[in-house]
Amino acid sequence: MKISNPYANFVLKIYPMKRTYLLFFLLLLVNVLPSRAVEPLKREFRGAWIQAVNGQFIGMSTSEMKQTLTTQLNALQRAGINVVIFQVRPEADALYMSYYEPWSRYLTGEQGLAPNPYWDPLQWMIDECHRRGMELHAWINPYRAKTKGTETLGLKHPYKKNPERFVEYDGMLIFNPAIQENRDYICTIVTDIVKRYDVDGLHIDDYFYPYPVPGLEFDDEAAFRADTRGFADKGDWRRDNVNLLIEQLHRTIRGVKPWVKFGISPFGIYRNQKNDPEGSLTNGLQNYDDLYADILLWIDKGWVDYTIPQLYWEIGHKAADYETLVAWWAKYATGRPLFVGQDVMRTVKAADPGEPARHQQARKMELQRSYTSIGGSCQWPASAVAENVGGYASALEKEYHRWLALQPEFPFIDDKAPKKVAKLEVIWTDEGPVLCWTAPKHKTEMDRAVKYVVYCFAKGEKIDLDDATKIVGLTQSSFFPLVYQGGEMKYTYVVTALDRLHNESKPQKAKIKL
């Protein structure tokens, strides 16, 4: 990340096809950056999904997987990513040490087989992300208990104990959403993760009731007849089953660690306009009707803390136009922080309708940021960002994420800022000057300072903490190395404290000659 500041380089060093193919090739060669300046944003959600269910880690040794993840995290850090959403439970299994479920085959190649040499990927990722100033959100699939490719279940798999609580569908096993014991069990898993690990968020993707397969019925008729709960329509009953889980998950997370955010990335279409006058002008699968996921209700009820609809299509897509969907979500899903899920590969493979020599990243980012109700984006998949496909990561680094950004605030959870830091001063060491301060006192975990923002202003510059270009560091430490410049340069350094929900303290200032 390039920062227009005399200390930036030093700080970054110490912290750690036929026609279609031809078009794609040409798009990779052109300059993908916008011609106009990009406004620096002080706060923005800049996420990336790291998935396991695609099998990218299967067969890797512990050292190989750590190296792969390290490479991805370093690339994401350079690209300005500040939130990593890491898949830790693809199919009632675990990429962490679980007391309830078996080790994932997506980690070791065999469900139930522990990694050797032993390590805990979730804990390792938390440590590595926090060290880089990123949040880590643990991503689980609540209902899916077996994917098509899994042939053998581990001894600890919940199906082994209670097979009657599952539905077989299209080669998969699904926790029956109608059964309260299943909702309780899923909440037990979430409680275990949130209680034992210092995660910043708990994340669910778009898999609720399974994606429908033509001619194949989801066999829950017996459960429906046994307890309709007053619903005459099975679709309404199924939606209520999911509603009950989402509400229970919300209460569960708040009860364990109220600062842990609960986020959902639903399928990109809520309803088509042909089914609902207030739906989007699209023609595709629907959250509400096909997956029985009423995401707008969850937002309105305050059961989710953020939403990232997966708007993976291209601008100009006939069935699901990106531009249409961005506008729809920006209008209807504003009750909680809203971010946009971007498909990196689709974006760089599609030409900008207005500038065919360029791909669609610039136009998509422009559209996203044109709505005040959209507070950022999340990139899918993280590996494509790390590989800089189509120059995507370069554009993030040099333009859209050029300046460091704090994450959005979540005032409906907590809006009380920590106290300001004390004893801000420069200590001279053998390695050069170091800006040091004392962490503010706190009474509760919600008030504790977990990160610090360092601003730098040249002599005579107005102290404006809304100016993102003046942020030179985000650190967990209570010190920040500086660069001696001969003793003639005068600066005002400002340090603020951030709590777990990114509330910012009042500033502490120090005038320094370097």
Secondary structure, DSSP 8 states (H G I E B T S, - for coil): ---SSTTHHHHHHH----HHHHHHHHHHHS--S-SS-----SB-EEEEEE-STT-TTTT--HHHHHHHHHHHHHHHHHTT--EEEEEEESSS-BSS--SSS-B-HHHHSSTT---SS---HHHHHHHHHHHTT-EEEEEE-SSEEE-TT-----TT-HHHH-GGGEEEETTEEEE-TT-HHHHHHHHHHHHHHHHHS--SEEEE-S-SS----TT-----HHHHHH--TT-SSHHHHHHHHHHHHHHHHHHHHHHH-TTSEEEE--BS-S-BTTT-TTSBS--S--IIIII---HHHHHHHT--SEE--B--S-TT-SSS-HHHHHHHHHHH--SS-EEEEEEHHHHHHSB-SS-TTSBSHHHHHHHHHT-TTEEEEEEE-HHHHHTTGGGHHHHIIIIITSS--B----TTT--------EEEEEEEETTEEEEEEE----SSGGG---EEEEEEEETT----TT-GGGEEEEESSSEEE----SS--EEEEEEEEE-TT--B---EEEEEE-
